[in-house]
């Protein structure tokens, strides 16, 4: 028996060596975001090697060979991780592009979800761009000079520099004129003129008074106060995605000042985060952030990009002096840059945060869009950090019914977007509606394909479940009853949460490893569970444009193991929780039939519900939104049978509140 051990080990070592080399090669080909998967796969290989080390423990030479292989393999992986820690978010495969030079001076832009707004401070107008048609339109003109704009909560907020006012326009209704939020200086020749502004998650406004070296805060109720005087000649301003840090561009010293937000309108410590070292020219100007928390600031010649720790990630050189920037387009991965030369755009790998949805029903522009008004009997916890990877914070919008008598089930909501786009606010209406029905809901963001390849996004979903369990007492959650609802690509992830919960390669390092990632029910709304077979695999094999290939960082031929790891169908076992499928009859009701068959064979509750005249994405449109939520509530009540009294009380209170 001993004589057979060396040849057997030699074959094993060859396979391990090939596995390691493929993993490292794939990592370098796929770029920095794929290192998360590389770490997982390398750990899996090490575990396999460890088993063989145990098997051959009585053969010292064999142990030595395995040890050498592991050291040679893990070393390069660690070195690669270190060298690519600060990766650029700029998509360098696409060049900076001129959008329009028909401006006197294009200033602070804003994106409303469909259109780009650009104030021209010299021509005293605001222009609107529809990127789909390419049409520009003047929507506001007169003897006013707007220096900045931001779209949030269904309104376009503007800094009226010449009139020393902060104003807003309701939705896209410009004919009625602006609503004055605050008059900063009522003198004939105002000395205090607002420059740039940003709106927080509650509707509070921060703006800069450059000459006075002040940052001012206006509460949602309209009260003004000095927030900070920490920045010299404060110019551009933006806020971190979790609203915990306000970033201010100090124009003359060209520094970025990070000011901790203790609570809305109340400043904590202020520190110098970064400084532009590009010579004597002045110009730390307009700012924005992406969803990873990276900070962007227009300088004298470039747009500068730092991570939240102040590490310089990249510079975007501009043909003319840039003034400001914002994210836009349907995937929020286009950085629009405004300045003396007009408007430019640069494609990015990481998207920007979506605008906060309307809090008033009258501001919703489409009659088929469900309301996002938060009722008084629901407590929102917006942009809650549920996982951290270095400086990257993953956020969730959590909604908790008030006055519940005992812990209630929780539901993780996973948005769609082909694994490459989308935002948690897409499920704001769903989260509120299910909370009104008595569930604690958490609409989560997760890392998309441009930022980090799979399994990063799945790691985030698992971390969200663990976070809710660990914080069950804080949010009044019944930790033993947690479900997941996902739409489209989010449906795939919800299905994988149900079937792959026991695979440690899908857990990640988002924290709280002492908590279980297991859910008790999943509801999949038109998401494909199969990735190693079926249409997802076929598109990857044929060379067609494939979201899965970009999301996973490889084709199925290059990494079949990766596609199997992502395949929710392949993970289905006797330990899988119930999975139910909801879809429109104009979508593809036959999708996931193999999964339903396997679940049925294993005796696991499942089923398909279809909705008449409904297409893909119907769960976010009326009237199907209400129909589907009625069915979701019934499924959740049956599968998460817990705290019935508390949920019933909450539902009655919600009905009374409406």
N, C-alpha and C positions, 0 to 999 in steps of 0.2 A: 504493500500500500504506500509506504514512504517513497519508493522509487517512482511512483506516479505523480508525486506532488510537484516536483520542479517543472515538468512539462505543462501540467495543468496551470500552475502559477504563471508560467511564461505566456501562455495564451491569454490569461486574464490580464496580465500587465500590458500586453499588446493592445487589448481592447480598451483598457483604461487610458493608455497613452493616446490612442486615437480619439477617444472621447474628449479628453482634456484639450488636445490640439484643435479639434473641431470647435469646441466651445470658445477657446481663446481667439481663433481666427474669425469666427462668427461675430464675436464681440467687437473686434477691431473693424470689421466691415460694416457693422450696423451702427456704430457711433456710440458715444457716451451713454445715452439713455438706456442702452441695452445691458449695461454692466450689472443691473439688478438681477436680470435673468441669469447672467453668467455666474454670479455668486451662488444663486440657487442651484444651478446645474452642477457647478463644481463641488458644492457641498454634498449633493446627491452622489457624485462620483466618489468623493472621499468616504462617504458612508459605505458604499459598495466595497471599496478597497479595504476598509476597516473590517468588514465581515470576513474577507479573505485572509486578512492578517490574523484574525482569531483562528481561522481554519488551519492556517499553517504556522501556528504559534510554536510548534515544536521543531521548526526548521529555521534556525537563525539566518542562514543566507537568504531565504525567501523573504523574511521580514526586512532585511536590509534593502533588498531590491524594491519592495513596495514603498518603503520610506523614501528612498531616493526619487522614485517616480513622483510621489506626492509633493516633495519639496521643489522639484524642478517645475511641476505644473502649477502649484499655487503661487510660487514666487512671481512669475510673469503676470499672473492675474492681479496680484496686489499692486504691482508696479503700474500696471495699466490704469487701475482705478485711481491711483494717486495723481497720475499725469493728466487726467481728464476731469478732475474734480470740478473745475470752474469752466463749464462748457458754454459756448455762445448760443443764445437763443435765436440768432439771425439765420434765416434760410439763405445761405450763400449760393445756392443753386439758381436763385433768381435775383436779378439786378434791381437796384433802385430805379423806380420808374416815375416820370413826370405825369401827373394826372391833369393839371391845368396851371397855366401861368397867367391866366386872366384875373389877376389880383393886384391891388396896390400894395397891400401888406396883409397876407393871410395870417390870422392870429389863432387863438386857442380853439381847436375843433372839438366836436362832440358827435357821438354815435347814438342813435335812438333805437337800434335793432334792425333798421331797414335803410336808413339814410344817414349821410354825413352832413353836418352843419359846420360852416366855416365863416366866422366873422371877418370882414375886411375892414380893419380899423381906419384905413385911409379913405376908402370910398364910402364909409359909413353905411354898410349893408351887411346882411347875413345871406349867404348862399347855401343852397341845399343840393347835394349830389345824390342821385339814385344810381348806385354802382351797377345795377343790373342793366339799365338802359343807357347809362353814361350821361344822362341829362342833368344839366345844372339849371337851377332856378333861383331867382332872388325872392326871398320870402319876407325880408324886412329891410326897409330903407328909410332914410330920413336924417335929420340932424342929430344923429347919435353915433357914438364910437364905442363899439363893443370890443373889449380886449380879451375876453375869454368866454367859454361856454362849457357846460357839462350837462348831460342828459341823465336824469335819475328820477325814480318814482313817477314816471309818466310825464315829467315836465322838462323843458329846456331852460336851465338856469343860465343867466348871463351876467357878466360884469360890465355895467354901463359906465365906462371910465369917464367919459366927458360929463355926464350928469351926476356922477358920484352916487350911483344907485346899484343895488343888487336887485335884479328883476327875474321874472320867469314867464314863460309862455306855456300854456296848458296844451300838452300833446303837440300837435302840428297846427294849432289854431293861431295863426299870426294876425289875421284880419282884426280880431278884437283888441289887439294891442297887448302889452305886457302887464303883469301884476307886479306892483312894487312890493318887494319884500322888506327892503331897508333903505332909507335915505342916509347916506354916510356923512354928507356935508351939504347943508342947505344954503351956503353962502353963494353970492353971485359968481365968484371965481373960486370954486372949491379947491382946497388945498389937499384934502384927503380924498384920493381917487382910488377906488378898488382896481387891482391889477388882475391877478389870477384867482381862481376859486375851485373848490371841490366840495362835494356833498357826501355826508356819511350815510350809513345804513339806516339811520333813524330820520333822515331828512334835515339834519343840522348842516349848516354851511360854514366852511372856513374860507377866508379870503385874505389876500395880502395887501397891506398898505406899504408900498415900497419906500416912499419918502419918510414915513414915520417909523420904519423898522418894526412894524407890528403885524401880527397875524390876529385877525378878529374872528370870533365865533358868533354865529346867529343860531339860536335854538329853533326847533320846529315851531315854537310858539311866537317867535319873532324877537326875543330878547337878545341884545348884543352885549358882548364883553370882550376884553382883550384876552386872547388865549396865550400868546407868547410874544416876547421881545428878544428871543434868543438869536435870531438870524439878522445879520446886517444886510440891508437893502433886500428884503425878502421879495422874491419875484414869483417863480413857478411854485406850485403846491400840488401835492397828491397825498393819498392815504393808502396804507397797506391793506391788502384784501381782507384781513381780519379786523381792520379798523383800530388796531392797537398802537400804530405809529403814524404820525403825520410827518411827511417829508417836505422840506422847504428848501428851495434853491436860493442861496444867497448870491445875488447878482454880481456885486463887485468883487468879493473875495473868491468867487467861483467855487463855493463849497456847498455840499449837501448836508443839511442839518436834520437829524432825526429826533423828533420830539415824542416822547411817550405820551399816549392819551390815557390818563387814569380813568376818566369817564368823559362822556361828551362835553366838550367845552372846558375841560380842566386838564392842564398840562402837567406832565411829570418831568423827568430829567430830559435834558437836551444834549446831544452829543454831535460832534462832527463825524459824519459817516464816510464822506469821500470828498475829494477835491480834484478839479480839472487842472491838469498840468500841461496845458497846451500853449503857454506863452502869456503875453501881456494883454491880449485882447479880452475885453470884458464879455460876459454873456452867459451866466448860468440862468437859464430861462425856463420855459414851460416844461411840465413833467407829466408822467403817467406811470402806471405799474402794469405788469402782466399778472396772470393768475398764480404764478409761482412766487410772486412777491418781488421780482426783480424790478429795479427802479430805473426809469428812463428820464434823461434830462437833455434838453437842447442847449448846446454850447455855442461858441463863436463860429465853429465850422462843422461840427459833428453832433450827432445825437449819441450821448454817452449812456452805457448800460452797466449797472452794478447789481450784484446779488444783495440780499438783505443784510449780509455781514460787511458790505462795503468793498467786496472784491470786484475789480473791474472785469467785466465779461467780454465787452466788445465796444467798438465805436462804429457808427454808421456815418461815413463821410457824405456830406451834402454839397451839391454844386453851388448853392448860395446859402447864406446864413439861415439856419433853422431857428424858429421861434417857439414852436410847441408841437405836441404830438398826441395821438390817441389811437386806440385799437378800433377796428371796424371790420365790415364785411360779415357774411353769414356765418363763417367759422371763427370770427373774431381773431384771425391770424394775420391780418394786414395792419401794419403800423402806418398810419397816415401822418405825414410830417408837413407842417405848415411853416411858411417863412417869407422872406423877401422875394423869392423866386416863384411863389405860388404854392401848390400842393403837390407833394410827392408821396409815393407809397413804397413800402418794403415788406415783402412777405417774411413771416416769422415762423419759428418752429413751435413756439408756445403762444397760446391765445391770451387775449386780455379778458378781464372780468366782464361779464354781461351787466348791463344797466339794471339797477334795482327796479322791479316791476311796479306798476301803479298801485298806490294804496287807496285810491278812490275809484269807484266803479265808473264814474263819469269820464275818467282819463283813459279808459280802455278804448282803443280805436277800432277794434273789430268786434262785431256782434257775436261772432262764433267763439271768441276767446273767453274762457271761464274767468270769474273774478279772482283777484289776488288780495282783496281786502281782508285784513286780519281782524276778526271780531274780538270784542272785549273779553270773552270767556276763553280765549286762547292766548297763552303766554309764548311769545317768540324768543328764541335764542339764536339770532342770526350770526352767521360766520363764526360758529363755534369750532375751535381747533380740536379735531378728533384724532389726528396722528401727525407725527413729525418725522422727517427724514433730513437730518442736518438743518439747513435753514428753510427747507420746504415744509410749509404747514398745510395740511389738508383740512378743508372746512366743510361744515354741515350746517344747514338751517334746521333747527329743531323746534318743533311746535308741541306744546304741552297743554292739554285741557286743564282748566282750573277747577277747583272745588271737587276733585274726585276723591272718593272715600277710601280707596285702596289702590295699590299698584295696578296698572293696566298694561296690556301688550304694546309692544313697539313695532314700528314698521320702517325699514330702511328703503328709501326710494332712490332708484338708480336711473338717471336720465340716459337718453339715447343720443345718437349722432354718429353712428358708424365707427365708434371707438376713437374718432379723430377730432370731433367737435362736440359742441353742446355745453351746457352749464346747469348747475343745480337749480337755478331759478326757473328752468323749464318745467320743473315739478312743484313750483311754489303753490299753484292752485290746488293740485292734488294733495300736497302735504297739508294745506289748511283744511280742505274738505274732509279728509280722513281724520284729522284732529277733532273737527267738529262732531265727528261720529264716535269719538271716544278713544282714539288711539294716540299714543305718542308717536310722532312721525319725525323722520330725519332725512331730509333731501340732501344727498351728499354730492360733492365734487370728487372726481378721481383723476389720476394722471392719464392724459390722453396720449395717443400714439406719437405725436410730434415732440412731446416732452420726455416720455419714457416708454419703452416697449413693454409688452406683456412679459412677465406677470405683474408688473407694477400696479396697473389698475385694479387687478384682482386682489392684490395685497391691501389696497386701500379699502375695498369693500369688506374684506375680512376684518381689518382694523376698526371699521365703523361698528361692526357687530360687537367686537370686544369692548369698544368705548362705551356703548350703550349699556352693556352688562356691568362694566366697572362703575358706571355712574347711575345705576338703577335707582338708588335712593334719592339722588339729586333731582332726577326727572320723573320720579314716581312710576318707574317701569317695573313690570313683572319680568324679571330677568330670564325666567324659564320659558317665556313666550315672546319670541322675536321673529318677525317675518320679513320678507323682502318682496318688493314690487319693482319691476323694471320694464322699460319700453325700448323696443328695437335692440340696439347693442346693449343697452342697460338690461334688457330682458335676458340676453345671453349671460350677462354677469350674474343676474339674480338666479338663473338656473345653475350656474357654476357654484354659486354660494350654497345652493341646496345639495348638489351632488358631490362637490369637491372639497367639502369642509374638512375632511379627515386627511387630506393630502398636505403635508407640511410645506411643500414647495409653493403652495398657494397662500400661505399665512403671512409671509413677509416679516419685516422688522419695524412695524409701525407702533410698537409698544404694547404693553398689557398682555404679555404672552401667557400670564397665569389665567387669563380668561378664555373661554371657549368661543370659537368662530362659528359654531353651529347655529343654524336657523331652524325654525320649526315648520315653515311653509314658504313657498315661493310662488309668485304669480308673474308669469311671463307674457308680456304684451308684444306679440309679433317679433320676438327675438329668436335667432337661429341657435339652437343648442349644439349642433354638430359643426365642428371645424376641421377635424381630420378627414371627414368624408362629407358628401353632399355639396351644395352649391358653393359654400365658402372655399372648400378645398379645390373644387373645379376651377374657380376663377383664379386661384393662386397658381394652379398648374398650367393654365392656358396662356399665361403672360398678360392677361387683361389687367386693366387698372383695378387693383384690389385693395380695399381698406384693410383687410386682414393682413396682407403682406406688409403694409406700412405699420400697422399696429404691432404685429409680432416681430417685425424687423427681419423677416426671412420668408422665402417661399416654402411651401410644404415639402418640396423636393430637397431644399437645403436643410430643413429642420423638422422632419416628421415628428420627432419626440415633442417638440414645442407645440405643434398643432394638437397632438394628443393630450398634452397637459392642459390646453385651453378648451378641450372638447367636453362640454357638460354631459353630453350623451354617454361618452365613454366612461365617465366617472359614476354613472348611475349604479347603485348597488342596493342591497337590502337596508343599508343605513341611510339612504336618501329620504329626505322628508317629502311630504306631498308637494307636487308641482302642478299648477293649473295654468291653462293657456287661454288668453283672450285676444281676439283679432277681428278685424273688419272682414266682411264677406267679399270685399273688393281687394283685399290684400292677398294673402296666400294661406287659407285655412289649413291646407294639407301640410304646411310646414310643421316639423317636429312630430309627425306621426310615428316615426320609429321610437322616439322617446316615450310617447304615450303608450305604445305597445309594450315597451320594456317595463315601464312603471306598473302597468296593469299585470304583467306576468309575475312581477315581484309582490303583487298585492298592495302597492302603494297608491293611495288616492290620487287621482288625476282627472282631467276632463278638459274639454274644449268648448268655449263659448264664442259665438260669432255675432256680429252686429250688422244689421241691414244697411246697405248703401254706404258703408264705412270703409275708408281707405287707410293706408299706413299713417300712423300718427293720430288716429281718430280720438285717442284717449285725452288729447289736449284740445279738443274742439267740441263745442256744443252742437247737437244735443247728446252726442255719444259720451261725453265726459260724465254726465250725471248717470246715464244708464250703466256705464262700466263701473262707476264707483259704487252703485247700489250692489252690483254683483261682487265687487271686491270686498265690500263690507260683509256680505253674507259668507263668503269664503273664509275671510279672516276670523269672523265670529265662530265659525264651526271648527276651524283648525287651531285657532288660538283660544280655545274655550277657557277663559279665565276672567275673573273680575267682572262678571256680567252685571252685577248691581251697579258698580261704579261707572261702567261704560253707559249703561242705560240712563243713569242720572245725568251724565255729561251730555248725552244726545238730547235729552229733554231741555236742558239748560240752553244748549245751542239753538234749538228750535225757538225757544222763547226770546233769545237775544236777537234773532233775525226778525 
